[in-house]
Amino acid sequence: MFNVDKIREDFPILKRKVHGKPLVYFDNAATSQTPQIVIDTIVDYYSNYNANIHRGVHTLSQEATDKYEEARIKIQHHFNAKEAYEIILTSGTTHSINMVASGFASLLNKGDEIIVSALEHHSNIVPWQMLCEKTGAILKVIPMTDEGSLDMETYHQLLNEKTKLVFSNHVSNALGTVNPIEEIIDAAHKFGAAVLIDGAQATPHIKPDVQALNVDFYVASAHKLCGPTGVGMLYGKQEWLEKLPPYQGGGEMIATVSFEKTTYAGLPHKFEAGTPNICGGIAFGAAIDYMNSVGFDTIAAYENELLEYGTSELLKIDGLKIYGTSAEKTAVISFNIDAIHPYDIGAILDKLGIAVRTGHHCAQPIMDYYQIPGTIRASFSFYNTKEEIDIFIAGVKRAKMMLS
């Protein structure tokens, strides 16, 4: 049985106070909190076997290398990649996306078309705009609907023989919408286009199977998955990773170097130049172990309870409007109250010890669609409680009263 009180004991930060109030942390879509077992993994690395990897014959280097590559295998198994070398360890989702965009600069021609969804984080918009500027490719956009879903009929109309790449997030960070990525992938493949799915917001709630999805690229960040910041992963099908040129030059990514010619290492090292975030990679593996011990079906069911409860309670507040009402959602609620600026409500909530995100959430096109400056975003995780939601609701009511 799921015991949220027992789960909360794993997260030391949940015991702290903010402005004299017990912390209510509802900013999980920005970054999740870290359990003690992951913190202990970080301390253990720096205390006992801190060394560079892949290059040393001494004991510490070998221990660090083994732990790092064990983490890669954990990530491989979690996402069900066919091979461990299809997992490239990066600094996070943004790094992973830019790696693919950079690689395709040598594969696209003027007039080629790439498609991106209207629900994207800026990190899955700007790199493709830069790619179009470099190559002369044309960027097309899958429109969104009022409820915050993608207009899939238009998507199918956008696809044609010129389409080379399609990009979509699995889950919208601003609205919580779960996109129909299976349909997106299958339709793109009928035209021979490659597909990259941004899984940053999905992976805390959903356990993707990249082979079942038949996706070409899938990216994620550890800090959304109870892991450390500054580390993430790029999954790529072997055939695509072998086509793409290296993203950076330097140590580790070479086979041979001379002043006349350099040859590149095989996968995954071809894309992992320089000393990586060794400790972060190892802790990423520990975080995945932890979340799997809780169970993703359990996480999804409990978080859906929180979503339903939070939504019903918020809608009882006069003048409150929720943005993103798709039937398929993760535990994210974006809302505004009357004409009150979201920042002002967020600042009052902070004084009450309640952490939410306010602003455009790096998704300005979504805010432009709704003609608003931003929203208040409450995002729940499996260590949150209905009692915390009650505190949050009382805080929102108090903020509204003070600002009206």
PAFITI-531360 format. One record per atom (N, C-alpha, C): x, y, z. Coordinates in steps of 0.02 Angstrom, whole numbers, padded with zeros to 5 digits, always signed. Layout:
N
XYZ ...
***
This chain:
404
+00042-00060+00000 +00000+00000+00000 +00044+00063+00000 +00022+00114-00037 +00059+00176-00041 +00048+00215+00024 +00103+00234+00056 +00101+00271+00119 +00138+00336+00110 +00102+00390+00098 +00134+00454+00082 +00174+00480+00142 +00152+00466+00202 +00189+00489+00260 +00258+00456+00264 +00261+00392+00247 +00324+00356+00246 +00369+00383+00190 +00339+00396+00132 +00376+00424+00075 +00407+00491+00095 +00369+00533+00129 +00393+00600+00146 +00454+00597+00192 +00460+00545+00230 +00518+00537+00273 +00583+00530+00233 +00577+00511+00169 +00636+00502+00126 +00665+00568+00102 +00627+00623+00111 +00647+00688+00081 +00661+00738+00137 +00724+00748+00153 +00740+00792+00211 +00716+00863+00204 +00713+00889+00143 +00694+00959+00134 +00621+00972+00154 +00580+00920+00154 +00509+00929+00171 +00499+00944+00245 +00553+00938+00284 +00549+00953+00355 +00564+01027+00370 +00587+01064+00321 +00607+01133+00336 +00548+01180+00336 +00560+01240+00362 +00510+01293+00363 +00533+01351+00319 +00484+01386+00290 +00497+01445+00250 +00455+01502+00279 +00488+01556+00298 +00454+01613+00331 +00415+01589+00392 +00443+01540+00427 +00412+01515+00488 +00355+01467+00478 +00341+01450+00414 +00286+01404+00398 +00314+01339+00370 +00281+01282+00383 +00304+01220+00352 +00303+01225+00276 +00356+01203+00244 +00361+01207+00172 +00307+01166+00138 +00271+01198+00092 +00226+01163+00045 +00256+01172-00024 +00284+01120-00051 +00322+01126-00114 +00280+01101-00173 +00254+01149-00211 +00213+01135-00269 +00246+01162-00333 +00312+01158-00336 +00348+01179-00396 +00385+01121-00427 +00354+01063-00425 +00387+01001-00447 +00399+00998-00522 +00359+01036-00561 +00370+01036-00633 +00435+01072-00652 +00459+01116-00608 +00523+01150-00619 +00580+01105-00598 +00576+01078-00538 +00624+01029-00515 +00594+00991-00457 +00606+00926-00455 +00580+00886-00400 +00630+00889-00342 +00607+00867-00284 +00651+00862-00227 +00690+00796-00228 +00741+00791-00186 +00789+00736-00189 +00786+00694-00126 +00775+00629-00133 +00773+00586-00074 +00842+00575-00044 +00842+00556+00019 +00905+00547+00056 +00950+00496+00022 +00922+00444-00007 +00963+00392-00037 +01003+00419-00096 +00976+00468-00132 +01012+00499-00187 +01065+00547-00160 +01048+00584-00108 +01097+00628-00076 +01155+00586-00049 +01140+00529-00019 +01193+00485+00007 +01238+00459-00048 +01209+00447-00107 +01249+00424-00164 +01299+00477-00185 +01277+00540-00185 +01322+00596-00202 +01378+00602-00152 +01361+00599-00088 +01411+00604-00034 +01460+00545-00039 +01434+00486-00052 +01477+00427-00056 +01528+00433-00112 +01507+00460-00169 +01554+00469-00225 +01611+00515-00205 +01595+00574-00179 +01648+00622-00163 +01688+00601-00101 +01659+00558-00059 +01694+00537+00002 +01740+00477-00010 +01722+00435-00060 +01755+00369-00063 +01787+00351-00130 +01763+00377-00186 +01795+00356-00250 +01793+00410-00303 +01802+00472-00282 +01804+00528-00328 +01866+00523-00374 +01853+00510-00438 +01908+00504-00487 +01878+00511-00557 +01921+00526-00605 +01898+00529-00674 +01887+00459-00701 +01845+00454-00752 +01824+00388-00777 +01855+00373-00845 +01856+00309-00861 +01876+00282-00927 +01950+00290-00942 +01988+00326-00902 +02056+00341-00922 +02108+00311-00874 +02087+00289-00817 +02136+00270-00766 +02137+00196-00753 +02197+00171-00735 +02203+00101-00715 +02200+00093-00640 +02202+00150-00604 +02202+00145-00531 +02132+00129-00504 +02130+00108-00443 +02069+00080-00413 +02011+00129-00413 +02024+00192-00392 +01970+00241-00388 +01939+00253-00457 +01981+00260-00508 +01956+00271-00575 +01914+00213-00599 +01936+00153-00584 +01899+00094-00605 +01832+00089-00569 +01832+00106-00504 +01769+00104-00467 +01720+00157-00493 +01745+00217-00506 +01702+00270-00532 +01675+00251-00601 +01718+00223-00644 +01697+00202-00710 +01642+00149-00706 +01652+00100-00663 +01602+00047-00656 +01535+00075-00633 +01536+00119-00584 +01474+00148-00558 +01439+00190-00611 +01478+00228-00649 +01450+00271-00702 +01418+00229-00756 +01452+00177-00778 +01424+00135-00830 +01366+00092-00805 +01367+00075-00740 +01309+00041-00711 +01247+00087-00713 +01258+00151-00701 +01202+00199-00704 +01175+00203-00775 +01219+00202-00825 +01196+00204-00895 +01151+00144-00909 +01170+00086-00883 +01131+00025-00894 +01063+00030-00858 +01062+00059-00798 +00999+00070-00763 +00952+00114-00805 +00981+00167-00834 +00941+00212-00876 +00917+00176-00939 +00961+00136-00969 +00942+00095-01027 +00882+00051-01010 +00886+00015-00955 +00832-00031-00937 +00767+00006-00920 +00775+00064-00888 +00715+00102-00869 +00676+00124-00931 +00712+00148-00981 +00679+00172-01042 +00673+00117-01095 +00697+00058-01080 +00695+00001-01125 +00729+00015-01192 +00787+00047-01189 +00828+00054-01249 +00857-00014-01267 +00867-00026-01331 +00892-00091-01353 +00964-00102-01329 +01004-00048-01332 +01075-00053-01314 +01094+00002-01265 +01141-00012-01220 +01164+00039-01173 +01196+00098-01208 +01230+00085-01264 +01265+00139-01299 +01217+00185-01337 +01152+00169-01336 +01102+00215-01364 +01082+00269-01313 +01108+00263-01253 +01097+00313-01200 +01159+00358-01196 +01150+00421-01214 +01203+00471-01209 +01189+00512-01146 +01237+00515-01101 +01229+00555-01040 +01249+00628-01055 +01205+00673-01038 +01213+00744-01056 +01204+00786-00992 +01204+00852-01001 +01192+00896-00943 +01118+00906-00930 +01075+00881-00974 +01003+00888-00964 +00966+00890-01030 +00901+00900-01026 +00858+00900-01085 +00880+00951-01137 +00895+01011-01115 +00915+01064-01162 +00978+01044-01201 +01027+01019-01166 +01089+00995-01197 +01073+00940-01248 +01030+00894-01229 +01013+00838-01272 +00980+00862-01337 +00933+00909-01331 +00898+00935-01390 +00948+00971-01436 +00991+01013-01407 +01039+01049-01447 +01088+01003-01482 +01104+00947-01450 +01148+00898-01481 +01118+00870-01546 +01053+00855-01543 +01019+00829-01603 +01013+00884-01656 +00994+00944-01634 +00986+00999-01682 +01052+01014-01717 +01106+01014-01679 +01172+01027-01709 +01189+00973-01760 +01174+00910-01743 +01190+00856-01788 +01152+00859-01854 +01090+00881-01851 +01049+00883-01911 +01067+00941-01956 +01108+00988-01933 +01128+01044-01975 +01164+01019-02038 +01197+00962-02033 +01233+00935-02091 +01190+00888-02133 +01128+00875-02110 +01085+00828-02145 +01026+00860-02180 +01012+00924-02165 +00955+00958-02195 +00975+01002-02253 +00929+01012-02299 +00939+01055-02356 +00888+01112-02356 +00901+01163-02394 +00854+01218-02401 +00788+01193-02428 +00734+01213-02395 +00667+01192-02416 +00641+01130-02379 +00686+01095-02344 +00662+01041-02301 +00617+01070-02247 +00572+01030-02221 +00525+01055-02171 +00532+01016-02106 +00527+01054-02051 +00525+01023-01985 +00463+01048-01948 +00436+01006-01906 +00373+01022-01873 +00383+01020-01798 +00357+01071-01764 +00361+01075-01692 +00291+01090-01665 +00275+01068-01605 +00208+01081-01578 +00204+01149-01545 +00144+01175-01539 +00133+01241-01508 +00138+01238-01432 +00145+01179-01403 +00146+01171-01331 +00216+01166-01302 +00267+01185-01341 +00335+01171-01321 +00365+01221-01272 +00410+01195-01232 +00457+01235-01192 +00504+01270-01241 +00530+01327-01221 +00576+01364-01265 +00635+01321-01288 +00656+01274-01246 +00714+01232-01263 +00699+01186-01322 +00635+01176-01338 +00616+01136-01396 +00586+01179-01451 +00601+01244-01449 +00583+01290-01503 +00645+01324-01531 +00683+01356-01486 +00739+01398-01508 +00792+01358-01547 +00812+01298-01525 +00863+01262-01564 +00841+01247-01636 +00776+01235-01645 +00752+01220-01713 +00748+01283-01755 +00732+01340-01724 +00735+01403-01761 +00807+01418-01783 +00854+01405-01739 +00924+01415-01756 +00945+01367-01812 +00919+01306-01810 +00935+01258-01863 +00907+01281-01930 +00847+01308-01930 +00818+01333-01992 +00858+01391-02020 +00883+01435-01976 +00924+01491-01999 +00988+01466-02032 +01017+01412-02006 +01079+01385-02033 +01068+01349-02099 +01012+01314-02106 +01004+01268-02162 +00954+01291-02215 +00913+01340-02199 +00860+01359-02246 +00799+01315-02241 +00797+01271-02191 +00737+01230-02180 +00680+01274-02156 +00620+01247-02161 +00559+01285-02144 +00527+01255-02082 +00512+01298-02033 +00481+01275-01971 +00406+01283-01975 +00370+01228-01962 +00297+01230-01960 +00274+01210-01890 +00214+01233-01871 +00191+01225-01803 +00123+01189-01801 +00119+01138-01758 +00055+01106-01745 +00016+01152-01698 -00043+01177-01719 -00080+01224-01676 -00107+01190-01613 -00125+01232-01564 -00157+01207-01503 -00230+01228-01502 -00269+01195-01460 -00340+01210-01452 -00351+01246-01385 -00412+01269-01375 -00427+01308-01315 -00415+01268-01251 -00426+01202-01254 -00417+01162-01193 -00344+01143-01182 -00300+01165-01228 -00229+01152-01219 -00205+01087-01248 -00242+01061-01298 -00222+01000-01333 -00195+01019-01402 -00162+00972-01435 -00138+00984-01502 -00193+00970-01553 -00194+01011-01606 -00241+01002-01661 -00212+00948-01707 -00230+00886-01694 -00199+00831-01730 -00222+00827-01803 -00281+00851-01818 -00303+00852-01888 -00257+00896-01929 -00239+00954-01902 -00192+00998-01938 -00123+00966-01942 -00102+00931-01890 -00037+00897-01891 -00032+00851-01951 -00083+00810-01961 -00081+00763-02017 -00078+00800-02084 -00110+00859-02087 -00108+00898-02149 -00040+00929-02161 -00003+00943-02108 +00064+00973-02114 +00115+00924-02141 +00107+00861-02126 +00156+00810-02147 +00156+00802-02223 +00216+00797-02251 +00224+00783-02323 +00294+00756-02335 +00310+00745-02398 +00375+00715-02416 +00434+00761-02398 +00421+00825-02388 +00475+00871-02369 +00489+00870-02294 +00445+00839-02255 +00454+00837-02182 +00512+00792-02164 +00560+00818-02129 +00620+00780-02109 +00623+00766-02034 +00594+00812-01995 +00598+00806-01922 +00532+00829-01891 +00513+00796-01837 +00454+00816-01799 +00473+00817-01725 +00452+00869-01689 +00469+00877-01619 +00407+00892-01578 +00400+00857-01522 +00345+00870-01477 +00365+00851-01406 +00338+00887-01357 +00347+00862-01290 +00297+00807-01275 +00316+00763-01231 +00271+00709-01210 +00216+00738-01166 +00236+00784-01122 +00190+00819-01077 +00208+00893-01077 +00158+00937-01081 +00170+01009-01079 +00188+01030-01008 +00245+01065-01002 +00265+01090-00936 +00219+01145-00911 +00189+01183-00956 +00147+01240-00936 +00076+01219-00918 +00050+01167-00951 -00020+01149-00944 -00031+01078-00917 +00019+01035-00922 +00010+00966-00899 -00020+00920-00951 -00036+00944-01010 -00066+00904-01063 -00021+00845-01083 -00050+00786-01085 -00014+00728-01111 -00029+00722-01186 +00023+00729-01226 +00014+00729-01299 +00011+00658-01327 -00025+00649-01383 -00031+00583-01414 +00031+00565-01454 +00086+00551-01418 +00150+00543-01452 +00152+00481-01496 +00114+00429-01479 +00114+00370-01522 +00088+00388-01592 +00034+00426-01594 +00006+00448-01658 +00054+00495-01694 +00086+00540-01657 +00134+00586-01687 +00191+00548-01719 +00218+00499-01684 +00275+00460-01709 +00256+00419-01770 +00201+00382-01765 +00180+00338-01819 +00166+00378-01883 +00133+00434-01877 +00116+00475-01936 +00179+00503-01968 +00227+00526-01928 +00289+00554-01955 +00329+00500-01992 +00331+00441-01964 +00370+00387-01995 +00343+00366-02063 +00279+00376-02075 +00251+00360-02141 +00280+00404-02196 +00307+00462-02176 +00339+00506-02224 +00415+00505-02218 +00440+00457-02179 +00512+00450-02172 +00545+00502-02127 +00506+00538-02087 +00533+00590-02044 +00554+00560-01977 +00607+00588-01948 +00629+00569-01882 +00589+00609-01830 +00584+00580-01770 +00544+00612-01717 +00585+00615-01653 +00586+00675-01623 +00615+00685-01556 +00559+00702-01507 +00556+00665-01452 +00507+00679-01400 +00544+00706-01338 +00521+00764-01315 +00547+00795-01254 +00509+00765-01195 +00543+00722-01158 +00511+00688-01102 +00523+00719-01035 +00549+00780-01033 +00568+00811-00968 +00510+00811-00918 +00450+00829-00942 +00393+00834-00896 +00355+00768-00889 +00365+00722-00935 +00328+00659-00932 +00360+00609-00885 +00427+00607-00885 +00462+00552-00851 +00453+00550-00775 +00434+00605-00740 +00419+00597-00669 +00354+00559-00656 +00312+00552-00708 +00245+00523-00699 +00234+00460-00741 +00272+00454-00796 +00261+00401-00845 +00327+00366-00858 +00324+00300-00867 +00385+00262-00883 +00383+00245-00957 +00419+00284-00999 +00415+00273-01071 +00454+00211-01093 +00429+00178-01143 +00463+00121-01175 +00482+00143-01245 +00545+00161-01254 +00565+00192-01318 +00561+00143-01376 +00570+00078-01362 +00563+00029-01416 +00490+00021-01437 +00445+00017-01388 +00374+00011-01404 +00349+00073-01440 +00373+00131-01419 +00354+00194-01453 +00383+00198-01523 +00439+00163-01534 +00476+00168-01598 +00499+00239-01612 +00516+00275-01558 +00538+00344-01565 +00612+00346-01584 +00630+00397-01622 +00700+00403-01644 +00744+00434-01591 +00718+00485-01556 +00755+00518-01502 +00707+00532-01444 +00732+00522-01383 +00692+00539-01324 +00740+00569-01273 +00720+00625-01243 +00765+00662-01198 +00732+00672-01131 +00774+00676-01078 +00748+00686-01010 +00802+00715-00966 +00781+00742-00907 +00827+00771-00858 +00819+00736-00792 +00875+00725-00757 +00874+00690-00693 +00838+00731-00640 +00843+00797-00642 +00817+00838-00587 +00741+00839-00585 +00708+00814-00637 +00635+00806-00635 +00617+00739-00604 +00666+00695-00598 +00656+00626-00577 +00687+00611-00509 +00685+00661-00465 +00714+00654-00397 +00790+00647-00398 +00821+00666-00453 +00894+00662-00459 +00925+00731-00454 +00991+00736-00466 +01026+00800-00462 +01016+00842-00524 +01031+00907-00518 +01031+00951-00576 +01095+00939-00616 +01095+00962-00678 +01155+00961-00719 +01170+00894-00751 +01121+00850-00755 +01131+00786-00789 +01065+00763-00819 +01070+00732-00877 +01011+00707-00911 +01032+00656-00963 +00986+00640-01008 +01003+00589-01056 +00970+00603-01123 +01005+00579-01175 +00978+00576-01243 +00976+00503-01263 +00916+00478-01276 +00911+00413-01310 +00906+00426-01384 +00945+00389-01422 +00940+00392-01495 +00947+00322-01524 +00907+00307-01574 +00917+00244-01610 +00987+00241-01637 +01017+00183-01633 +01086+00176-01655 +01097+00203-01726 +01050+00188-01771 +01059+00209-01841 +01063+00285-01847 +01025+00321-01804 +01027+00394-01807 +01090+00421-01773 +01108+00393-01717 +01169+00417-01682 +01231+00407-01725 +01232+00355-01764 +01289+00344-01808 +01290+00393-01867 +01232+00417-01888 +01228+00466-01942 +01250+00536-01920 +01234+00553-01858 +01248+00620-01834 +01322+00629-01819 +01350+00688-01837 +01420+00702-01819 +01427+00717-01745 +01488+00714-01718 +01497+00732-01647 +01473+00803-01634 +01449+00814-01574 +01425+00880-01553 +01482+00925-01531 +01531+00896-01495 +01589+00933-01471 +01652+00891-01482 +01707+00927-01490 +01771+00893-01494 +01808+00897-01428 +01851+00847-01415 +01890+00849-01354 +01912+00780-01333 +01928+00773-01270 +01948+00708-01245 +01888+00661-01242 +01902+00597-01241 +01853+00543-01232 +01815+00526-01295 +01802+00575-01340 +01760+00562-01398 +01802+00541-01459 +01866+00527-01449 +01910+00511-01505 +01930+00437-01504 +01948+00413-01563 +01981+00348-01568 +02056+00359-01576 +02074+00401-01626 +02144+00420-01636 +02148+00494-01652 +02204+00526-01633 +02215+00596-01648 +02285+00605-01675 +02290+00639-01732 +02354+00663-01758 +02341+00733-01786 +02394+00769-01802 +02383+00835-01831 +02358+00830-01903 +02361+00771-01931 +02336+00762-01999 +02261+00743-01999 +02241+00700-01949 +02172+00676-01950 +02154+00648-01881 +02090+00658-01863 +02062+00628-01802 +02006+00581-01821 +02004+00524-01789 +01947+00478-01797 +01910+00475-01731 +01845+00461-01737 +01801+00468-01678 +01787+00401-01646 +01775+00404-01581 +01758+00344-01543 +01689+00319-01562 +01675+00258-01545 +01608+00231-01556 +01559+00257-01505 +01496+00234-01512 +01444+00255-01465 +01456+00222-01397 +01440+00256-01342 +01411+00323-01337 +01463+00379-01333 +01528+00359-01331 +01582+00407-01315 +01590+00461-01369 +01568+00446-01430 +01571+00495-01484 +01536+00561-01465 +01486+00557-01422 +01447+00616-01403 +01461+00639-01331 +01513+00611-01299 +01525+00627-01229 +01596+00654-01219 +01609+00711-01252 +01675+00742-01248 +01688+00769-01178 +01750+00762-01156 +01771+00792-01093 +01749+00752-01032 +01768+00778-00974 +01748+00746-00911 +01674+00760-00898 +01634+00709-00890 +01562+00719-00880 +01546+00734-00807 +01483+00744-00793 +01459+00751-00724 +01455+00680-00696 +01512+00654-00674 +01516+00584-00653 +01470+00570-00594 +01475+00611-00543 +01433+00602-00484 +01360+00607-00503 +01343+00656-00546 +01274+00665-00567 +01246+00605-00604 +01288+00576-00648 +01265+00516-00684 +01251+00458-00638 +01295+00448-00589 +01286+00394-00541 +01223+00406-00499 +01213+00469-00478 +01154+00486-00439 +01090+00481-00480 +01094+00494-00545 +01037+00485-00590 +01013+00412-00587 +01061+00367-00589 +01044+00296-00583 +01011+00280-00517 +01036+00310-00463 +01007+00298-00397 +00936+00326-00392 +00924+00383-00424 +00857+00413-00424 +00808+00369-00461 +00829+00341-00517 +00786+00296-00555 +00769+00234-00513 +00819+00207-00479 +00807+00151-00434 +00754+00169-00382 +00761+00228-00353 +00714+00248-00301 +00643+00254-00328 +00635+00287-00385 +00568+00297-00412 +00536+00231-00433 +00577+00186-00459 +00550+00120-00477 +00531+00080-00415 +00565+00093-00359 +00546+00059-00297 +00477+00082-00272 +00461+00145-00286 +00394+00170-00270 +00343+00142-00320 +00362+00143-00384 +00319+00115-00437 +00283+00168-00475 +00291+00169-00540 +00262+00222-00581 +00186+00217-00587 +00159+00157-00585 +00085+00151-00585 +00057+00180-00520 +00092+00166-00465 +00071+00193-00400 +00077+00269-00400 +00132+00294-00426 +00143+00367-00430 +00088+00400-00470 +00073+00373-00529 +00023+00403-00573 -00046+00403-00541 -00065+00348-00508 -00131+00344-00477 -00138+00394-00420 -00086+00399-00379 -00090+00445-00322 -00089+00517-00345 -00045+00533-00392 -00042+00602-00417 -00107+00623-00451 -00141+00575-00484 -00205+00591-00515 -00258+00609-00462 -00254+00575-00404 -00298+00594-00348 -00286+00666-00327 -00222+00684-00321 -00205+00752-00302 -00229+00802-00354 -00221+00785-00417 -00243+00829-00472 -00318+00841-00469 -00356+00787-00461 -00429+00794-00459 -00451+00834-00398 -00420+00821-00342 -00439+00857-00281 -00421+00931-00286 -00359+00945-00308 -00338+01014-00315 -00380+01053-00365 -00396+01020-00421 -00437+01053-00472 -00506+01070-00445 -00539+01022-00412 -00607+01033-00386 -00608+01089-00334 -00556+01091-00291 -00555+01142-00239 -00540+01212-00267 -00495+01215-00316 -00480+01280-00346 -00540+01309-00383 -00578+01266-00416 -00635+01290-00456 -00691+01317-00413 -00687+01307-00347 -00737+01336-00302 -00723+01410-00288 -00665+01434-00310 -00645+01504-00298 -00672+01548-00354 -00712+01598-00338 -00741+01642-00388 -00686+01678-00427 -00696+01683-00492 -00649+01719-00535 -00587+01681-00555 -00583+01618-00533 -00523+01578-00550 -00534+01540-00615 -00484+01544-00659 -00486+01510-00724 -00426+01464-00730 -00439+01402-00747 -00385+01353-00759 -00370+01350-00833 -00306+01352-00850 -00283+01345-00919 -00253+01275-00928 -00277+01240-00979 -00256+01171-00989 -00306+01123-00959 -00358+01108-00997 -00412+01065-00972 -00419+01002-01013 -00365+00980-01043 -00366+00918-01082 -00386+00860-01037 -00419+00811-01066 -00439+00751-01027 -00378+00712-01005 -00324+00715-01043 -00262+00680-01026 -00212+00730-00997 -00203+00728-00931 -00159+00776-00898 -00117+00741-00844 -00059+00769-00831 -00022+00752-00770 -00040+00803-00716 -00008+00798-00658 -00029+00836-00599 -00003+00907-00600 -00025+00945-00649 -00007+01016-00657 -00071+01057-00664 -00076+01110-00626 -00134+01156-00632 -00107+01226-00642 -00122+01255-00701 -00104+01325-00715 -00167+01367-00712 -00165+01423-00675 -00227+01461-00667 -00211+01534-00655 -00262+01576-00663 -00261+01646-00644 -00325+01663-00607 -00325+01718-00571 -00385+01741-00536 -00399+01813-00558 -00457+01821-00590 -00478+01888-00613 -00421+01921-00651 -00409+01985-00636 -00355+02022-00671 -00293+02028-00628 -00288+01988-00574 -00231+01992-00529 -00169+01962-00563 -00113+01996-00559 -00053+01971-00591 -00029+01908-00554 -00010+01855-00590 +00010+01793-00556 +00070+01802-00509 +00115+01848-00525 +00173+01859-00481 +00151+01881-00412 +00101+01924-00409 +00079+01951-00344 +00051+01895-00300 +00013+01850-00330 -00014+01794-00291 +00043+01748-00270 +00090+01736-00315 +00147+01692-00298 +00188+01720-00241 +00197+01786-00239 +00237+01817-00186 +00203+01810-00118 +00137+01816-00117 +00100+01808-00053 +00103+01735-00031 +00094+01689-00078 +00097+01618-00061 +00166+01600-00031 +00219+01630-00059 +00285+01616-00032 +00290+01637+00042 +00261+01693+00060 +00263+01715+00130 +00226+01666+00175 +00183+01625+00146 +00147+01574+00184 +00182+01506+00182 +00242+01505+00152 +00280+01443+00148 +00262+01399+00089 +00224+01426+00041 +00199+01386-00015 +00238+01405-00078 +00270+01356-00108 +00311+01367-00167 +00273+01346-00230 +00256+01396-00272 +00227+01383-00338 +00269+01421-00389 +00257+01407-00452 +00292+01442-00506 +00244+01493-00536 +00269+01553-00551 +00229+01603-00586 +00267+01629-00647 +00230+01649-00698 +00261+01676-00758 +00239+01638-00820 +00281+01640-00872 +00263+01607-00935 +00291+01537-00940 +00329+01515-00890 +00354+01446-00885 +00395+01425-00947 +00432+01473-00976 +00471+01459-01037 +00427+01431-01091 +00366+01456-01095 +00318+01434-01146 +00277+01494-01169 +00312+01546-01192 +00278+01608-01210 +00225+01600-01265 +00236+01557-01315 +00183+01549-01365 +00116+01526-01336 +00118+01486-01284 +00056+01464-01252 +00022+01524-01219 +00060+01566-01184 +00031+01624-01151 +00004+01674-01203 +00040+01680-01259 +00016+01724-01313 -00051+01699-01341 -00058+01633-01346 -00120+01604-01371 -00178+01624-01326 -00167+01621-01260 -00221+01638-01213 -00224+01713-01199 -00177+01751-01226 -00174+01824-01217 -00169+01842-01142 -00122+01810-01109 -00109+01823-01038 -00034+01830-01028 -00013+01865-00974 +00059+01872-00963 +00092+01810-00934 +00052+01767-00904 +00077+01707-00872 +00024+01675-00829 +00043+01624-00792 -00004+01592-00747 +00030+01577-00680 -00011+01558-00631 +00012+01527-00570 +00010+01452-00584 +00066+01418-00573 +00068+01346-00587 +00082+01307-00523 +00035+01265-00504 +00046+01218-00449 +00056+01149-00479 +00112+01118-00463 +00127+01051-00490 +00142+01004-00432 +00108+00947-00432 +00110+00901-00376 +00155+00841-00391 +00182+00814-00338 +00222+00753-00342 +00194+00702-00292 +00221+00641-00296 +00195+00586-00255 +00210+00595-00181 +00252+00644-00162 +00265+00657-00092 +00223+00714-00064 +00178+00742-00106 +00132+00794-00083 +00069+00761-00054 +00029+00802-00019 -00031+00776+00015 -00091+00821+00002 -00150+00792+00015 -00211+00832+00010 -00213+00886+00064 -00182+00872+00121 -00178+00922+00174 -00138+00982+00151 -00086+00970+00113 -00047+01026+00085 -00090+01065+00035 -00130+01030-00004 -00175+01064-00051 -00224+01109-00013 -00249+01085+00043 -00293+01127+00084 -00258+01191+00107 -00196+01185+00128 -00157+01244+00148 -00149+01292+00089 -00134+01263+00031 -00126+01301-00031 -00191+01337-00049 -00248+01303-00046 -00312+01334-00063 -00327+01392-00016 -00314+01382+00048 -00324+01437+00096 -00278+01495+00080 -00217+01480+00058 -00170+01533+00040 -00193+01572-00021 -00219+01536-00071 -00243+01569-00131 -00302+01615-00114 -00347+01591-00072 -00404+01632-00052 -00381+01695-00015 -00331+01686+00028 -00305+01744+00065 -00272+01794+00018 -00234+01768-00030 -00201+01813-00079 -00252+01851-00120 -00305+01816-00140 -00357+01849-00179 -00390+01905-00139 -00405+01891-00076 -00436+01941-00033 -00391+02002-00024 -00325+01990-00017 -00279+02046-00006 -00270+02088-00069 -00276+02057-00127 -00260+02091-00190 -00321+02117-00227 -00379+02096-00207 -00440+02117-00243 -00459+02189-00225 
***
